[in-house]
Amino acid sequence: PIEMEKEIQEVVHEIVEKRRWINTAFDQKFGFELFEQNEFSISEIQKGCRNETDFTSRITALALLIDGIRVSNLNEQLSTQPSPGSINVLEEFLKEKYPDFNMNLIVNLRDIMTLRSKKMPVHKDDPKIIQVILKWAHKIPPDWASLWKQALVRYNESLLELEKLLS
C-alpha cells in the first residue's frame, strides 16, 4: 500500500541522516567515519517490498550497510582483537568505549544479518531465520512488506542508540 511505502521512505530518510551524523561525530571523536558510503544500498532500501523476492534483495542491501562498518579502523582502537565480523568488532568497540551501551543496538544488527544470511536463496530456511521472523512478525509466512519495514525500523533504532552514545 502507498501508506507503507511513504512510511518506509520516512524511515530511510532518517537512516540516511543518522548515518551522516554518526559519521561526522565518529570522525570528530575517533578520526574516521564509522560507515562507508554505499549509494547503491541506500537506493535499494528505498524501494517497496511486495513479496519474498523483494524482501531478499532489500535485506541484502541493508546487510551491506552493516557490512560497511569500517572494521579495520575500529580494530585499531581496540585493546583486544574480537572475532571477525563487522558486528562483533563494533560490539567490542562499544564495550570498551561505552560499557553501558544498550545491547539492543547489537541484537537488531545481528537479527538483520540473520535474515540476510539465513534466507533463501542464500541458504535454505533454517531455525534462526524462523526465530527472527516469529520475534518480529509473529507469524510464518510473514507479511514481507511489514517484515521489511520492521527491519528498517530496527536498523534505525540501532543508529539512534549509536547517536545517543556519541552525543
C-alpha positions, 0 to 999 in steps of 0.5 A, a space after each residue: 500500500 502507498 501508506 507503507 511505502 511513504 512510511 518506509 521512505 520516512 524511515 530511510 530518510 532518517 537512516 540516511 541522516 543518522 548515518 551522516 551524523 554518526 559519521 561526522 561525530 565518529 570522525 570528530 571523536 575517533 578520526 574516521 567515519 564509522 560507515 562507508 558510503 554505499 549509494 547503491 544500498 541506500 537506493 535499494 532500501 528505498 524501494 517497496 517490498 511486495 513479496 519474498 523476492 523483494 524482501 531478499 534483495 532489500 535485506 541484502 542491501 541493508 546487510 551491506 550497510 552493516 557490512 560497511 562498518 569500517 572494521 579495520 579502523 575500529 580494530 585499531 582502537 581496540 585493546 583486544 582483537 574480537 572475532 571477525 565480523 563487522 558486528 562483533 568488532 563494533 560490539 567490542 568497540 562499544 564495550 570498551 568505549 561505552 560499557 553501558 551501551 544498550 545491547 539492543 543496538 547489537 541484537 537488531 544488527 545481528 537479527 538483520 544479518 540473520 535474515 540476510 544470511 539465513 534466507 533463501 536463496 542464500 541458504 535454505 530456511 533454517 531455525 534462526 531465520 524462523 526465530 527472527 521472523 516469529 520475534 518480529 512478525 509473529 507469524 510464518 509466512 510473514 507479511 514481507 512488506 511489514 517484515 521489511 519495514 520492521 527491519 528498517 525500523 530496527 536498523 534505525 533504532 540501532 543508529 539512534 542508540 549509536 547517536 545517543 552514545 556519541 552525543 
